[in-house]
Amino acid sequence: MAKIAFLVHNYFEQVELTGPREILEDHGHSTVLIAAEDQTVQGMESDVNKKDEFQADLLLKDANYKDYDALVLPGGTVNADKLRVNPMAQKMVKDFLNADRLVAAICHAPWLLVSSGVVAGKDITAYESLKDDLTNAGANYQDEPVVRDGDIITSRKPDDIPAFAQAIDEFFIKHDSK
């Protein structure tokens, strides 16, 4: 099974971390929480209500893409906006994709893909307010629960979490059977 890194900054959409993480762990994958700057990070509900605090397993500056099979990016407007301008986060995305490893992003998290310069010509979905950003960056925006284009899986919103996690799991089932 896969070793999956979840990358957050702070004020991330909690269910977009906990939902996919729980499903993937139930399917036998191991997960690691990587935080961009602070060891303790804050989960949110709809960018308004504070939820739980989480302790990261390690900080981004200490993480190496070679240690993981996939990178999952939860959304949340503040979280995604902070990550998209973080040069280390951009490098991590590029490192994963250059090594043919999966990058999966949900809701506002595809902003990091835009800022990393990896969406041109790709079929991508995201929260509807990102449509213009994705289109302007050369992506083919798709209003679907889950979109896969090569080593990139994207999803729109919390309601799509089961399909998002299933697509990640299926990615590894197909790769493991090769």
ABEGO torsion letter per residue (X at the ends): XBBBBBBBBBGBBAAAAAAAAAAAAAAGBBBBBBBAABABBBBBBGGABBBBBBBBABBAAABBAAABABBBBBBEAAAAAAAAABAAAAAAAAAAAAAGBBBBBBEAAAAAAAAAGAABGBBBBBBAAAAAAAAAAGBBBBBBABBBBEABBBBABAAAAAAAAAAAAAAAAAAAAX
